[in-house]
């Protein structure tokens, strides 16, 4: 199954490099693939992937409650993509 964390990993040469950028072990990333990225690390993933993956991609069911300040940002980006 391909998900947002896999997209973020692909912005690096390897899973190990991605893990190093986040200062975690590769096993932590493997766990995130299975269990999801913890809320506290979503902004870090967004940052190191240079926004190839956004927080709303990592937490599609609850991002609006977690980061209400991003609702308008996503709406603007969606409108821009639709145009």
C-alpha positions in Angstrom: 0.0 0.0 0.0 1.4 3.4 -1.0 0.6 6.2 1.4 1.8 9.7 2.3 4.7 8.5 4.3 6.0 6.6 1.3 5.8 9.7 -0.8 7.8 11.6 1.8 10.4 8.8 1.9 10.7 9.0 -1.9 12.0 12.6 -1.6 15.2 11.1 -0.2 17.6 8.6 -1.7 16.7 6.0 0.9 14.5 5.3 3.9 17.7 5.6 6.0 18.4 9.1 4.7 14.8 10.1 5.4 15.1 8.7 8.9 18.4 10.5 9.5 16.8 13.8 8.4 14.2 13.3 11.1 16.8 12.1 13.6 15.0 8.8 14.2 16.0 5.2 13.4 14.8 3.6 10.2 12.7 1.2 12.4 10.7 4.2 13.6 9.8 5.0 10.0 8.8 1.4 9.4 6.6 1.7 12.4 5.0 4.9 11.1 4.2 3.1 7.9 2.3 0.5 9.8 0.7 2.7 12.5 0.7 6.2 11.0 2.9 9.3 11.8 2.4 10.7 15.3 0.8 14.1 15.4 3.9 15.6 17.0 6.0 14.6 14.0 3.8 15.5 11.1 5.1 19.0 10.7 8.7 17.6 10.7 7.8 15.2 7.9 6.2 18.1 6.0 9.3 20.2 6.5 12.0 17.5 5.5 9.9 16.5 2.5 9.9 20.1 1.4 6.1 19.9 1.4 5.9 17.0 -1.0 3.7 15.7 1.7 1.5 17.9 3.8 0.2 17.4 7.3 -3.3 16.8 5.8 -1.9 14.0 3.7 -0.5 12.3 6.8 -3.6 12.7 8.9 -6.5 12.8 6.4 -9.2 12.1 9.0 -8.4 14.5 11.7 -6.1 17.2 10.4 -8.8 19.9 10.5 -9.2 19.5 14.2 -5.4 19.3 14.8 -4.4 22.2 12.7 -7.4 24.5 12.1 -5.1 27.2 10.8 -4.4 25.0 7.7 -8.0 24.9 6.5 -7.8 28.1 4.5 -4.3 27.2 3.3 -5.6 23.9 1.9 -8.7 25.6 0.4 -6.4 28.0 -1.5 -4.2 25.3 -2.8 -7.1 23.2 -3.9 -8.6 26.2 -5.7 -5.3 26.9 -7.4 -5.0 23.3 -8.6 -8.6 23.3 -9.9 -8.0 26.5 -12.0 
